């Protein structure tokens, strides 16, 4: 008999899939649209960019927009 995943496991898997498919920015936008919980966006930002330099964030943004532009062309 297959093991039944806990609610926490399902949430974590769902978040991973969202971030993989949508990217960080769009996944956060999606979650904010479907959720009614209060959020501390500064804490989310701190976790999302923890350990990254401004240059790291800039490179990640460039990569995101390059992929998004390529997807629109195809």
N, C-alpha and C positions, 0 to 999 in steps of 0.2 A: 504494500500500500504506500503511495507517495506521501511524503511529509508535507503537512500543511504549513505554509509560510505564515509567520506572525504579521500583524498589521505593520509593525515597524519595518520588517524585511520587505514587505510589499511597497511601502512608501519609499524606502531607500532605492529599491530597484526602479521604481517609477521615476524618481528624481534623476537617477543616472541615465535612464533612457531619454528623458526630456533634454537634459544637458547635452547628451551625445547628438541627438537629432536636431535640436533647435539652436544649440550654442548657449553660452551663459546668459547673454543679454535677453534673447527672445524667451528662454526658459523662465527667467525671472519675471519678465513681462506677462507671460502666460499664467504663471502661478499667482501673480498679483490680481489678475482679472477674474480668476475663479475662486479665490479665497477671500473670506471676510474677516480673517483674523487680523488683529493689530500686529504690525511689524515694525521693528526698529531697523530701518534701512541702513543706518550707519553701522550697526553691528553686522548686518548682512554684507555690506561693502568691506568691512574689516576682514571677515572670514574669506570672502571671495578673492581678495587681493593680498591676503596675508603672505608675507615673505617676498612679494614682488616689488621690483623697482618701477618707477615711472616708465623707464625704457621697456621693461618686460610687458607692462600693460599696453603700451603703445604698439609693440610688435604683435601682441595678441589681437589687438583691435584691427591692425592692418591685415593680418591673416584672416580674421573673421570677414571683413568686408571684401577681401579678394575672393574668398570662397563664395560669398553671397553673390557677388557680381558674376562669377563663373557659372553659378547655378541658374541665374536669370538668363544668361546667354544660351544655355543648353535646353 
